[in-house]
Amino acid sequence: MDINIPSNHPRAKSLYVRELLVRGFKNGLVAPEGLIAQGRGESFDYLLGEKTSKVAQISARAASSALLLAKCPVLSVNGNVAALCSNEIVDLSNIVNAPIEVNLFYRNNNRERAIEKQLKESGAKIVLGVGSRASAIIPELQSERRRVDPNGLYKADTVLIPLEDGDRAKAFVNMGKTVIAIDLNPLSRTARSAQITIVDNIIRAIPRMIAAAKQLMDKNNKHLMERLVKEFDNRENLLESLRLIQGGIGARPRRY
Ligand code: ATP
């Protein structure tokens, strides 16, 4: 991809990710609001040192275990997710055997099709939730954001919902699903509603989940996976993530 950022720029990686989103916006994948959401995420990532914490690694392992143990797991994808890591999401979908569903806060047929196209170019065979497929309704929600695929998010027992809105996250929990969130903000309603929240940038979290899933599958140890899920304490995870962010705020600025 020809994104022109000087490789010796101190913030080259972060600028590259920004460019992926801007490109996604120009290609019709990302909503304007998605660009703002990325900015909110970036501020937390900055304070986390733009690296995966120990607790985020533990969360990723628990999340992969939950997906591998699930009877009917589904991975939810919105425009930001498709723009940032469509190849990785397709890899994860194949490894944990979970279909992908397009799930938009601002539903729009053109955007749904653009995301479907992007995912198919990344190798997805089936993409749920597009057009008339999204005919089921999430109880408690109003407007277009309540529509989901009856064969996907609606009937799933375990859902991965990266960069999700708090109302929908809560509604999925209320529907009895195991909810796994990826959200850089440990204070968001999504992060607090989910049973497992990975407080990390999605561009690092999904590869971590893939690596963890491969390792767990090699061991083929159901008891280990059950233990990782059962012993996972999301409240403690969020508190530790907040402590790390507080550490980032308290760090003494060094001369640039
Ligand atoms: P909530 O409704 O859950 O309280 P919110 O209204 O603060 O969330 P939204 O705009 O609905 O936030 O969702 C965007 C969320 O995704 C934010 O919490 C933001 O920190 C997070 N986010 C944005 N970009 C990334 C990213 N690249 N990786 C992980 N998280 C991200």
py3Dmol code that shows the C-alpha trace and the ligand (Angstrom):
import py3Dmol

protein = """\
ATOM      1  CA  MET A   1       0.000   0.000   0.000  1.00  0.00           C
ATOM      2  CA  ASP A   2       1.544   3.338  -1.025  1.00  0.00           C
ATOM      3  CA  ILE A   3       1.071   5.424   2.100  1.00  0.00           C
ATOM      4  CA  ASN A   4       3.814   8.009   2.159  1.00  0.00           C
ATOM      5  CA  ILE A   5       5.164   8.492   5.665  1.00  0.00           C
ATOM      6  CA  PRO A   6       8.882   8.982   6.313  1.00  0.00           C
ATOM      7  CA  SER A   7      10.039   5.787   8.037  1.00  0.00           C
ATOM      8  CA  ASN A   8      12.193   7.767  10.480  1.00  0.00           C
ATOM      9  CA  HIS A   9       9.229   9.847  11.667  1.00  0.00           C
ATOM     10  CA  PRO A  10       8.941   9.237  15.436  1.00  0.00           C
ATOM     11  CA  ARG A  11       5.223   8.574  15.104  1.00  0.00           C
ATOM     12  CA  ALA A  12       5.326   6.724  11.774  1.00  0.00           C
ATOM     13  CA  LYS A  13       3.289   3.739  12.970  1.00  0.00           C
ATOM     14  CA  SER A  14       0.492   5.822  14.415  1.00  0.00           C
ATOM     15  CA  LEU A  15       0.400   8.026  11.298  1.00  0.00           C
ATOM     16  CA  TYR A  16       0.224   4.922   9.134  1.00  0.00           C
ATOM     17  CA  VAL A  17      -2.812   3.668  11.064  1.00  0.00           C
ATOM     18  CA  ARG A  18      -4.431   7.068  10.686  1.00  0.00           C
ATOM     19  CA  GLU A  19      -3.848   6.924   6.954  1.00  0.00           C
ATOM     20  CA  LEU A  20      -5.489   3.500   6.788  1.00  0.00           C
ATOM     21  CA  LEU A  21      -8.605   5.028   8.308  1.00  0.00           C
ATOM     22  CA  VAL A  22      -8.560   8.083   6.061  1.00  0.00           C
ATOM     23  CA  ARG A  23      -8.227   5.767   3.090  1.00  0.00           C
ATOM     24  CA  GLY A  24     -11.096   3.670   4.478  1.00  0.00           C
ATOM     25  CA  PHE A  25     -13.154   6.845   4.753  1.00  0.00           C
ATOM     26  CA  LYS A  26     -12.421   7.804   1.147  1.00  0.00           C
ATOM     27  CA  ASN A  27     -13.289   4.263  -0.004  1.00  0.00           C
ATOM     28  CA  GLY A  28     -16.644   4.357   1.753  1.00  0.00           C
ATOM     29  CA  LEU A  29     -15.778   1.871   4.516  1.00  0.00           C
ATOM     30  CA  VAL A  30     -15.457   4.266   7.427  1.00  0.00           C
ATOM     31  CA  ALA A  31     -18.102   6.731   8.622  1.00  0.00           C
ATOM     32  CA  PRO A  32     -16.952  10.278   9.516  1.00  0.00           C
ATOM     33  CA  GLU A  33     -17.798   9.443  13.129  1.00  0.00           C
ATOM     34  CA  GLY A  34     -15.375   6.509  12.859  1.00  0.00           C
ATOM     35  CA  LEU A  35     -12.507   8.951  12.388  1.00  0.00           C
ATOM     36  CA  ILE A  36     -13.465  10.651  15.649  1.00  0.00           C
ATOM     37  CA  ALA A  37     -13.701   7.305  17.446  1.00  0.00           C
ATOM     38  CA  GLN A  38     -10.152   6.519  16.292  1.00  0.00           C
ATOM     39  CA  GLY A  39      -8.984   9.815  17.824  1.00  0.00           C
ATOM     40  CA  ARG A  40     -10.534   8.868  21.151  1.00  0.00           C
ATOM     41  CA  GLY A  41      -8.808   5.493  21.011  1.00  0.00           C
ATOM     42  CA  GLU A  42      -5.447   7.052  20.103  1.00  0.00           C
ATOM     43  CA  SER A  43      -5.424   9.209  23.229  1.00  0.00           C
ATOM     44  CA  PHE A  44      -5.741   6.139  25.465  1.00  0.00           C
ATOM     45  CA  ASP A  45      -3.200   4.252  23.390  1.00  0.00           C
ATOM     46  CA  TYR A  46      -0.728   7.108  23.816  1.00  0.00           C
ATOM     47  CA  LEU A  47      -1.054   6.872  27.588  1.00  0.00           C
ATOM     48  CA  LEU A  48      -0.654   3.095  27.442  1.00  0.00           C
ATOM     49  CA  GLY A  49       2.677   3.589  25.670  1.00  0.00           C
ATOM     50  CA  GLU A  50       1.229   2.197  22.410  1.00  0.00           C
ATOM     51  CA  LYS A  51       2.078  -1.327  23.467  1.00  0.00           C
ATOM     52  CA  THR A  52       0.172  -4.381  24.633  1.00  0.00           C
ATOM     53  CA  SER A  53       0.077  -4.624  28.411  1.00  0.00           C
ATOM     54  CA  LYS A  54       0.385  -7.821  30.387  1.00  0.00           C
ATOM     55  CA  VAL A  55      -3.335  -7.679  31.274  1.00  0.00           C
ATOM     56  CA  ALA A  56      -4.252  -7.196  27.621  1.00  0.00           C
ATOM     57  CA  GLN A  57      -2.273 -10.343  26.794  1.00  0.00           C
ATOM     58  CA  ILE A  58      -4.183 -12.243  29.466  1.00  0.00           C
ATOM     59  CA  SER A  59      -7.479 -10.856  28.137  1.00  0.00           C
ATOM     60  CA  ALA A  60      -6.595 -11.878  24.575  1.00  0.00           C
ATOM     61  CA  ARG A  61      -5.901 -15.414  25.767  1.00  0.00           C
ATOM     62  CA  ALA A  62      -9.201 -15.588  27.652  1.00  0.00           C
ATOM     63  CA  ALA A  63     -11.017 -14.114  24.623  1.00  0.00           C
ATOM     64  CA  SER A  64      -9.586 -16.709  22.231  1.00  0.00           C
ATOM     65  CA  SER A  65     -10.478 -19.455  24.697  1.00  0.00           C
ATOM     66  CA  ALA A  66     -14.075 -18.210  24.889  1.00  0.00           C
ATOM     67  CA  LEU A  67     -14.357 -18.173  21.091  1.00  0.00           C
ATOM     68  CA  LEU A  68     -12.864 -21.663  20.761  1.00  0.00           C
ATOM     69  CA  LEU A  69     -15.194 -23.033  23.430  1.00  0.00           C
ATOM     70  CA  ALA A  70     -18.312 -21.388  21.975  1.00  0.00           C
ATOM     71  CA  LYS A  71     -20.954 -23.358  20.100  1.00  0.00           C
ATOM     72  CA  CYS A  72     -21.915 -20.426  17.934  1.00  0.00           C
ATOM     73  CA  PRO A  73     -19.338 -17.621  17.938  1.00  0.00           C
ATOM     74  CA  VAL A  74     -19.609 -14.565  15.651  1.00  0.00           C
ATOM     75  CA  LEU A  75     -17.128 -11.781  14.909  1.00  0.00           C
ATOM     76  CA  SER A  76     -18.695  -8.359  14.429  1.00  0.00           C
ATOM     77  CA  VAL A  77     -17.015  -5.979  11.986  1.00  0.00           C
ATOM     78  CA  ASN A  78     -17.652  -2.285  11.457  1.00  0.00           C
ATOM     79  CA  GLY A  79     -15.998   0.170   9.065  1.00  0.00           C
ATOM     80  CA  ASN A  80     -13.008   0.975  11.305  1.00  0.00           C
ATOM     81  CA  VAL A  81     -12.309  -2.707  11.880  1.00  0.00           C
ATOM     82  CA  ALA A  82     -12.483  -3.448   8.143  1.00  0.00           C
ATOM     83  CA  ALA A  83     -10.183  -0.534   7.323  1.00  0.00           C
ATOM     84  CA  LEU A  84      -7.611  -1.439   9.993  1.00  0.00           C
ATOM     85  CA  CYS A  85      -7.396  -5.224   9.969  1.00  0.00           C
ATOM     86  CA  SER A  86      -9.631  -7.065   7.504  1.00  0.00           C
ATOM     87  CA  ASN A  87      -6.946  -9.697   6.719  1.00  0.00           C
ATOM     88  CA  GLU A  88      -6.407 -10.440  10.390  1.00  0.00           C
ATOM     89  CA  ILE A  89     -10.146 -10.659  11.133  1.00  0.00           C
ATOM     90  CA  VAL A  90     -10.552 -13.184   8.325  1.00  0.00           C
ATOM     91  CA  ASP A  91      -7.601 -15.190   9.714  1.00  0.00           C
ATOM     92  CA  LEU A  92      -9.141 -15.172  13.188  1.00  0.00           C
ATOM     93  CA  SER A  93     -12.519 -16.181  11.746  1.00  0.00           C
ATOM     94  CA  ASN A  94     -10.925 -19.221  10.063  1.00  0.00           C
ATOM     95  CA  ILE A  95      -8.923 -20.234  13.128  1.00  0.00           C
ATOM     96  CA  VAL A  96     -11.739 -20.060  15.682  1.00  0.00           C
ATOM     97  CA  ASN A  97     -14.359 -21.111  13.135  1.00  0.00           C
ATOM     98  CA  ALA A  98     -16.591 -18.063  13.624  1.00  0.00           C
ATOM     99  CA  PRO A  99     -18.406 -16.270  10.803  1.00  0.00           C
ATOM    100  CA  ILE A 100     -18.048 -12.535  10.283  1.00  0.00           C
ATOM    101  CA  GLU A 101     -21.001 -10.153  10.389  1.00  0.00           C
ATOM    102  CA  VAL A 102     -21.092  -6.559   9.206  1.00  0.00           C
ATOM    103  CA  ASN A 103     -22.544  -4.625  12.114  1.00  0.00           C
ATOM    104  CA  LEU A 104     -22.909  -0.881  11.702  1.00  0.00           C
ATOM    105  CA  PHE A 105     -24.004   1.820  14.072  1.00  0.00           C
ATOM    106  CA  TYR A 106     -24.881   4.027  11.098  1.00  0.00           C
ATOM    107  CA  ARG A 107     -26.380   1.413   8.772  1.00  0.00           C
ATOM    108  CA  ASN A 108     -25.996   2.310   5.140  1.00  0.00           C
ATOM    109  CA  ASN A 109     -26.253  -0.061   2.209  1.00  0.00           C
ATOM    110  CA  ASN A 110     -23.246   1.327   0.343  1.00  0.00           C
ATOM    111  CA  ARG A 111     -21.020   1.043   3.407  1.00  0.00           C
ATOM    112  CA  GLU A 112     -22.241  -2.498   4.122  1.00  0.00           C
ATOM    113  CA  ARG A 113     -21.367  -3.531   0.561  1.00  0.00           C
ATOM    114  CA  ALA A 114     -17.978  -1.792   0.697  1.00  0.00           C
ATOM    115  CA  ILE A 115     -17.109  -3.638   3.929  1.00  0.00           C
ATOM    116  CA  GLU A 116     -18.338  -6.937   2.498  1.00  0.00           C
ATOM    117  CA  LYS A 117     -16.161  -6.384  -0.591  1.00  0.00           C
ATOM    118  CA  GLN A 118     -13.114  -5.573   1.533  1.00  0.00           C
ATOM    119  CA  LEU A 119     -13.617  -8.691   3.669  1.00  0.00           C
ATOM    120  CA  LYS A 120     -14.089 -10.885   0.609  1.00  0.00           C
ATOM    121  CA  GLU A 121     -10.903  -9.487  -0.916  1.00  0.00           C
ATOM    122  CA  SER A 122      -9.226 -10.525   2.333  1.00  0.00           C
ATOM    123  CA  GLY A 123     -10.500 -14.076   1.793  1.00  0.00           C
ATOM    124  CA  ALA A 124     -13.854 -14.216   3.644  1.00  0.00           C
ATOM    125  CA  LYS A 125     -16.187 -16.679   1.937  1.00  0.00           C
ATOM    126  CA  ILE A 126     -19.419 -15.579   3.607  1.00  0.00           C
ATOM    127  CA  VAL A 127     -20.182 -12.216   5.179  1.00  0.00           C
ATOM    128  CA  LEU A 128     -23.329 -12.028   7.297  1.00  0.00           C
ATOM    129  CA  GLY A 129     -25.445  -8.994   8.108  1.00  0.00           C
ATOM    130  CA  VAL A 130     -25.481  -7.341   4.690  1.00  0.00           C
ATOM    131  CA  GLY A 131     -28.703  -5.817   3.241  1.00  0.00           C
ATOM    132  CA  SER A 132     -31.872  -7.856   3.800  1.00  0.00           C
ATOM    133  CA  ARG A 133     -29.887 -10.503   5.729  1.00  0.00           C
ATOM    134  CA  ALA A 134     -29.937  -8.177   8.736  1.00  0.00           C
ATOM    135  CA  SER A 135     -33.600  -8.878   9.428  1.00  0.00           C
ATOM    136  CA  ALA A 136     -33.552  -9.707  13.157  1.00  0.00           C
ATOM    137  CA  ILE A 137     -33.986  -7.093  15.858  1.00  0.00           C
ATOM    138  CA  ILE A 138     -31.973  -6.671  19.032  1.00  0.00           C
ATOM    139  CA  PRO A 139     -34.533  -6.054  21.779  1.00  0.00           C
ATOM    140  CA  GLU A 140     -34.238  -2.734  23.699  1.00  0.00           C
ATOM    141  CA  LEU A 141     -32.618  -0.815  20.850  1.00  0.00           C
ATOM    142  CA  GLN A 142     -34.151   1.784  18.573  1.00  0.00           C
ATOM    143  CA  SER A 143     -33.230   2.823  15.008  1.00  0.00           C
ATOM    144  CA  GLU A 144     -31.214   0.990  12.384  1.00  0.00           C
ATOM    145  CA  ARG A 145     -28.504  -0.014  14.819  1.00  0.00           C
ATOM    146  CA  ARG A 146     -30.769  -2.702  16.225  1.00  0.00           C
ATOM    147  CA  ARG A 147     -30.782  -4.794  13.040  1.00  0.00           C
ATOM    148  CA  VAL A 148     -28.664  -7.954  12.991  1.00  0.00           C
ATOM    149  CA  ASP A 149     -28.475 -11.199  11.030  1.00  0.00           C
ATOM    150  CA  PRO A 150     -30.743 -13.949  12.457  1.00  0.00           C
ATOM    151  CA  ASN A 151     -28.051 -16.490  11.514  1.00  0.00           C
ATOM    152  CA  GLY A 152     -25.259 -14.437  13.000  1.00  0.00           C
ATOM    153  CA  LEU A 153     -25.159 -12.049  15.930  1.00  0.00           C
ATOM    154  CA  TYR A 154     -28.777 -12.755  16.805  1.00  0.00           C
ATOM    155  CA  LYS A 155     -28.347 -16.454  17.503  1.00  0.00           C
ATOM    156  CA  ALA A 156     -24.671 -16.363  18.552  1.00  0.00           C
ATOM    157  CA  ASP A 157     -23.737 -17.497  22.059  1.00  0.00           C
ATOM    158  CA  THR A 158     -20.410 -15.630  22.029  1.00  0.00           C
ATOM    159  CA  VAL A 159     -19.702 -12.381  20.178  1.00  0.00           C
ATOM    160  CA  LEU A 160     -16.523 -10.445  19.534  1.00  0.00           C
ATOM    161  CA  ILE A 161     -17.494  -6.782  19.265  1.00  0.00           C
ATOM    162  CA  PRO A 162     -14.474  -4.563  18.622  1.00  0.00           C
ATOM    163  CA  LEU A 163     -14.951  -0.756  18.851  1.00  0.00           C
ATOM    164  CA  GLU A 164     -18.624  -1.166  19.749  1.00  0.00           C
ATOM    165  CA  ASP A 165     -21.235   1.206  21.122  1.00  0.00           C
ATOM    166  CA  GLY A 166     -22.178   0.786  24.779  1.00  0.00           C
ATOM    167  CA  ASP A 167     -25.933   0.353  24.279  1.00  0.00           C
ATOM    168  CA  ARG A 168     -25.460  -2.506  21.883  1.00  0.00           C
ATOM    169  CA  ALA A 169     -22.806  -4.151  24.023  1.00  0.00           C
ATOM    170  CA  LYS A 170     -25.196  -4.059  26.970  1.00  0.00           C
ATOM    171  CA  ALA A 171     -28.073  -5.371  24.859  1.00  0.00           C
ATOM    172  CA  PHE A 172     -25.959  -8.363  23.774  1.00  0.00           C
ATOM    173  CA  VAL A 173     -25.149  -9.096  27.427  1.00  0.00           C
ATOM    174  CA  ASN A 174     -28.857  -8.861  28.264  1.00  0.00           C
ATOM    175  CA  MET A 175     -29.590 -11.353  25.481  1.00  0.00           C
ATOM    176  CA  GLY A 176     -27.449 -13.854  27.424  1.00  0.00           C
ATOM    177  CA  LYS A 177     -24.414 -13.822  25.160  1.00  0.00           C
ATOM    178  CA  THR A 178     -20.777 -13.953  26.207  1.00  0.00           C
ATOM    179  CA  VAL A 179     -19.490 -10.593  25.064  1.00  0.00           C
ATOM    180  CA  ILE A 180     -15.841  -9.940  24.206  1.00  0.00           C
ATOM    181  CA  ALA A 181     -14.917  -6.309  23.563  1.00  0.00           C
ATOM    182  CA  ILE A 182     -11.784  -4.695  22.165  1.00  0.00           C
ATOM    183  CA  ASP A 183     -11.695  -1.125  23.389  1.00  0.00           C
ATOM    184  CA  LEU A 184      -8.805   1.159  24.327  1.00  0.00           C
ATOM    185  CA  ASN A 185     -10.996   3.039  26.785  1.00  0.00           C
ATOM    186  CA  PRO A 186     -11.406   0.997  29.985  1.00  0.00           C
ATOM    187  CA  LEU A 187     -14.067   3.484  31.128  1.00  0.00           C
ATOM    188  CA  SER A 188     -16.365   3.108  28.119  1.00  0.00           C
ATOM    189  CA  ARG A 189     -19.748   1.515  28.650  1.00  0.00           C
ATOM    190  CA  THR A 190     -18.755  -1.236  26.220  1.00  0.00           C
ATOM    191  CA  ALA A 191     -15.592  -2.038  28.182  1.00  0.00           C
ATOM    192  CA  ARG A 192     -17.605  -2.159  31.420  1.00  0.00           C
ATOM    193  CA  SER A 193     -20.503  -4.219  29.991  1.00  0.00           C
ATOM    194  CA  ALA A 194     -18.448  -6.981  28.383  1.00  0.00           C
ATOM    195  CA  GLN A 195     -17.396 -10.126  30.226  1.00  0.00           C
ATOM    196  CA  ILE A 196     -13.953  -9.953  28.600  1.00  0.00           C
ATOM    197  CA  THR A 197     -12.502  -6.624  27.471  1.00  0.00           C
ATOM    198  CA  ILE A 198      -9.175  -6.404  25.678  1.00  0.00           C
ATOM    199  CA  VAL A 199      -7.890  -2.907  26.437  1.00  0.00           C
ATOM    200  CA  ASP A 200      -5.546  -2.642  23.479  1.00  0.00           C
ATOM    201  CA  ASN A 201      -5.404  -1.265  19.984  1.00  0.00           C
ATOM    202  CA  ILE A 202      -7.231  -3.593  17.616  1.00  0.00           C
ATOM    203  CA  ILE A 203      -4.223  -3.652  15.310  1.00  0.00           C
ATOM    204  CA  ARG A 204      -2.273  -5.403  18.084  1.00  0.00           C
ATOM    205  CA  ALA A 205      -5.162  -7.241  19.765  1.00  0.00           C
ATOM    206  CA  ILE A 206      -6.324  -9.352  16.819  1.00  0.00           C
ATOM    207  CA  PRO A 207      -2.834 -10.736  16.027  1.00  0.00           C
ATOM    208  CA  ARG A 208      -2.476 -11.540  19.754  1.00  0.00           C
ATOM    209  CA  MET A 209      -5.790 -13.384  19.680  1.00  0.00           C
ATOM    210  CA  ILE A 210      -4.706 -15.334  16.597  1.00  0.00           C
ATOM    211  CA  ALA A 211      -1.417 -16.349  18.244  1.00  0.00           C
ATOM    212  CA  ALA A 212      -3.223 -17.332  21.459  1.00  0.00           C
ATOM    213  CA  ALA A 213      -5.854 -19.345  19.563  1.00  0.00           C
ATOM    214  CA  LYS A 214      -3.180 -21.250  17.632  1.00  0.00           C
ATOM    215  CA  GLN A 215      -1.298 -22.031  20.817  1.00  0.00           C
ATOM    216  CA  LEU A 216      -4.434 -23.154  22.653  1.00  0.00           C
ATOM    217  CA  MET A 217      -5.481 -25.336  19.743  1.00  0.00           C
ATOM    218  CA  ASP A 218      -2.048 -26.988  19.678  1.00  0.00           C
ATOM    219  CA  LYS A 219      -2.460 -27.887  23.322  1.00  0.00           C
ATOM    220  CA  ASN A 220      -6.042 -28.935  22.656  1.00  0.00           C
ATOM    221  CA  ASN A 221      -6.716 -28.579  26.379  1.00  0.00           C
ATOM    222  CA  LYS A 222     -10.391 -27.820  26.978  1.00  0.00           C
ATOM    223  CA  HIS A 223      -9.901 -27.622  30.748  1.00  0.00           C
ATOM    224  CA  LEU A 224      -7.183 -24.988  30.361  1.00  0.00           C
ATOM    225  CA  MET A 225      -9.441 -22.875  28.136  1.00  0.00           C
ATOM    226  CA  GLU A 226     -12.374 -23.240  30.539  1.00  0.00           C
ATOM    227  CA  ARG A 227     -10.128 -22.176  33.407  1.00  0.00           C
ATOM    228  CA  LEU A 228      -8.820 -19.142  31.498  1.00  0.00           C
ATOM    229  CA  VAL A 229     -12.399 -17.977  30.895  1.00  0.00           C
ATOM    230  CA  LYS A 230     -13.706 -18.840  34.367  1.00  0.00           C
ATOM    231  CA  GLU A 231     -10.847 -17.185  36.238  1.00  0.00           C
ATOM    232  CA  PHE A 232     -10.855 -14.059  34.099  1.00  0.00           C
ATOM    233  CA  ASP A 233     -11.889 -11.037  36.187  1.00  0.00           C
ATOM    234  CA  ASN A 234     -12.918  -8.169  33.933  1.00  0.00           C
ATOM    235  CA  ARG A 235     -13.246  -5.674  36.767  1.00  0.00           C
ATOM    236  CA  GLU A 236      -9.667  -6.346  37.862  1.00  0.00           C
ATOM    237  CA  ASN A 237      -8.562  -6.193  34.225  1.00  0.00           C
ATOM    238  CA  LEU A 238     -10.158  -2.752  33.763  1.00  0.00           C
ATOM    239  CA  LEU A 239      -8.748  -1.469  37.056  1.00  0.00           C
ATOM    240  CA  GLU A 240      -5.245  -2.580  36.094  1.00  0.00           C
ATOM    241  CA  SER A 241      -5.622  -0.982  32.641  1.00  0.00           C
ATOM    242  CA  LEU A 242      -6.711   2.249  34.331  1.00  0.00           C
ATOM    243  CA  ARG A 243      -3.702   2.098  36.644  1.00  0.00           C
ATOM    244  CA  LEU A 244      -1.462   1.828  33.591  1.00  0.00           C
ATOM    245  CA  ILE A 245      -3.180   4.828  32.007  1.00  0.00           C
ATOM    246  CA  GLN A 246      -2.821   6.780  35.249  1.00  0.00           C
ATOM    247  CA  GLY A 247       0.875   5.872  35.180  1.00  0.00           C
ATOM    248  CA  GLY A 248       1.020   7.321  31.661  1.00  0.00           C
ATOM    249  CA  ILE A 249      -0.581  10.555  32.877  1.00  0.00           C
ATOM    250  CA  GLY A 250       1.763  10.753  35.869  1.00  0.00           C
ATOM    251  CA  ALA A 251       4.910  10.182  33.792  1.00  0.00           C
ATOM    252  CA  ARG A 252       7.319  13.123  33.966  1.00  0.00           C
ATOM    253  CA  PRO A 253       7.575  14.759  30.563  1.00  0.00           C
ATOM    254  CA  ARG A 254      11.040  14.349  29.164  1.00  0.00           C
ATOM    255  CA  ARG A 255      12.561  17.020  26.997  1.00  0.00           C
ATOM    256  CA  TYR A 256      11.813  16.378  23.324  1.00  0.00           C
TER     257      TYR A 256
END
"""
ligand_1 = """\
31
ATP
P -19.389 3.598 24.810
O -20.682 3.803 24.067
O -18.996 2.161 24.924
O -19.325 4.324 26.140
P -17.959 5.635 23.356
O -19.227 6.344 23.067
O -16.942 6.298 24.229
O -18.213 4.179 23.892
P -17.656 4.990 20.589
O -17.374 6.155 19.743
O -19.022 4.389 20.559
O -17.140 5.321 22.043
O -16.683 3.764 20.254
C -15.366 3.892 19.991
C -14.579 3.190 21.073
O -13.578 2.451 20.425
C -13.889 4.190 22.008
O -14.003 3.772 23.340
C -12.429 4.152 21.569
O -11.554 4.290 22.677
C -12.311 2.767 20.975
N -11.331 2.699 19.862
C -11.210 3.520 18.807
N -10.233 3.127 17.991
C -9.727 1.990 18.527
C -8.717 1.085 18.122
N -8.000 1.278 17.011
N -8.485 0.013 18.906
C -9.198 -0.202 20.037
N -10.166 0.633 20.471
C -10.440 1.709 19.737
"""
view = py3Dmol.view(width=600, height=400)
view.addModel(protein, "pdb")
view.setStyle({"model": 0}, {"cartoon": {"style": "trace"}})
view.addModel(ligand_1, "xyz")
view.setStyle({"model": 1}, {"stick": {}})
view.zoomTo()
view.show()
